[in-house]
Amino acid sequence: MRATLNIPDELLDDVQSLCGEKSKTRAIVIAMEDYVRRRRMESLIALQGKLTIDYDWEAAEREERLAAEAREKYHGK
C-alpha cells in the first residue's frame, strides 16, 4: 500500500540507523512490526492473573493413550 507520510527526518534517520536498514520503507515496516508485537505482548501481560485455565493434562494424556490403544485393538496393529 502506498501512503504519503510526514515523518520528521531525524526520527526516520534514527529508525533506519537502529534497524540497520538503508531502505526507508523497510525501516518503517520493521518499526511498525516491532510496535505491534510490543503492544500485543503488553496486552497479554496485562491479562496475567486474570485468566484461570483449568486443564488436567494428565487426564488428557490418559484419554489419548486409551484412544490409541482402542484404535490399535480395532485395527489389529
C-alpha positions as a Markdown table, in Angstrom:
| # | Residue | x | y | z |
|---|---|---|---|---|
| 1 | Met | 0.0 | 0.0 | 0.0 |
| 2 | Arg | 1.3 | 3.4 | -0.9 |
| 3 | Ala | 0.9 | 6.3 | 1.5 |
| 4 | Thr | 2.2 | 9.8 | 1.9 |
| 5 | Leu | 3.5 | 10.4 | 5.4 |
| 6 | Asn | 5.2 | 13.4 | 7.1 |
| 7 | Ile | 7.8 | 11.8 | 9.3 |
| 8 | Pro | 10.5 | 14.0 | 10.9 |
| 9 | Asp | 13.8 | 13.4 | 9.1 |
| 10 | Glu | 15.7 | 12.9 | 12.4 |
| 11 | Leu | 13.2 | 10.3 | 13.6 |
| 12 | Leu | 13.4 | 8.4 | 10.3 |
| 13 | Asp | 17.2 | 8.6 | 10.4 |
| 14 | Asp | 17.1 | 7.1 | 13.9 |
| 15 | Val | 14.8 | 4.3 | 12.9 |
| 16 | Gln | 17.0 | 3.4 | 9.8 |
| 17 | Ser | 20.1 | 3.5 | 12.0 |
| 18 | Leu | 18.6 | 1.3 | 14.7 |
| 19 | Cys | 17.2 | -1.1 | 12.2 |
| 20 | Gly | 20.4 | -1.2 | 10.2 |
| 21 | Glu | 18.3 | -0.6 | 7.0 |
| 22 | Lys | 19.1 | 1.6 | 4.1 |
| 23 | Ser | 15.6 | 1.4 | 2.8 |
| 24 | Lys | 13.2 | 3.8 | 4.4 |
| 25 | Thr | 10.2 | 1.6 | 3.6 |
| 26 | Arg | 11.9 | -1.5 | 5.2 |
| 27 | Ala | 12.9 | 0.5 | 8.3 |
| 28 | Ile | 9.3 | 1.8 | 8.8 |
| 29 | Val | 7.9 | -1.7 | 8.3 |
| 30 | Ile | 10.3 | -3.1 | 10.9 |
| 31 | Ala | 9.5 | -0.4 | 13.4 |
| 32 | Met | 5.7 | -0.9 | 12.9 |
| 33 | Glu | 6.0 | -4.7 | 13.3 |
| 34 | Asp | 8.0 | -4.2 | 16.5 |
| 35 | Tyr | 5.4 | -1.7 | 17.8 |
| 36 | Val | 2.6 | -4.1 | 17.1 |
| 37 | Arg | 4.5 | -7.0 | 18.7 |
| 38 | Arg | 5.2 | -5.0 | 21.8 |
| 39 | Arg | 1.6 | -3.8 | 22.3 |
| 40 | Arg | 0.3 | -7.3 | 21.9 |
| 41 | Met | 2.8 | -8.5 | 24.5 |
| 42 | Glu | 1.7 | -5.7 | 26.8 |
| 43 | Ser | -1.9 | -6.8 | 26.4 |
| 44 | Leu | -1.1 | -10.4 | 27.2 |
| 45 | Ile | 1.0 | -9.4 | 30.2 |
| 46 | Ala | -2.0 | -7.3 | 31.4 |
| 47 | Leu | -4.1 | -10.4 | 31.4 |
| 48 | Gln | -1.7 | -12.2 | 33.7 |
| 49 | Gly | -3.5 | -13.5 | 36.8 |
| 50 | Lys | -6.9 | -12.6 | 35.3 |
| 51 | Leu | -7.4 | -15.9 | 33.5 |
| 52 | Thr | -7.9 | -19.3 | 35.1 |
| 53 | Ile | -7.2 | -22.2 | 32.9 |
| 54 | Asp | -8.3 | -25.5 | 34.5 |
| 55 | Tyr | -6.6 | -28.1 | 32.3 |
| 56 | Asp | -5.8 | -31.5 | 33.6 |
| 57 | Trp | -3.0 | -32.6 | 31.2 |
| 58 | Glu | -2.7 | -35.9 | 33.0 |
| 59 | Ala | -6.3 | -36.8 | 32.3 |
| 60 | Ala | -6.0 | -35.7 | 28.7 |
| 61 | Glu | -2.9 | -37.9 | 28.3 |
| 62 | Arg | -4.7 | -40.9 | 29.8 |
| 63 | Glu | -7.6 | -40.3 | 27.3 |
| 64 | Glu | -5.2 | -40.1 | 24.4 |
| 65 | Arg | -3.5 | -43.3 | 25.5 |
| 66 | Leu | -6.8 | -45.1 | 25.8 |
| 67 | Ala | -8.0 | -43.9 | 22.4 |
| 68 | Ala | -4.7 | -45.0 | 20.8 |
| 69 | Glu | -5.0 | -48.4 | 22.4 |
| 70 | Ala | -8.6 | -48.8 | 21.2 |
| 71 | Arg | -7.5 | -47.8 | 17.7 |
| 72 | Glu | -4.7 | -50.4 | 17.8 |
| 73 | Lys | -7.1 | -53.1 | 19.0 |
| 74 | Tyr | -9.7 | -52.2 | 16.4 |
| 75 | His | -7.2 | -52.1 | 13.5 |
| 76 | Gly | -5.2 | -55.0 | 14.7 |
| 77 | Lys | -1.9 | -53.2 | 14.9 |
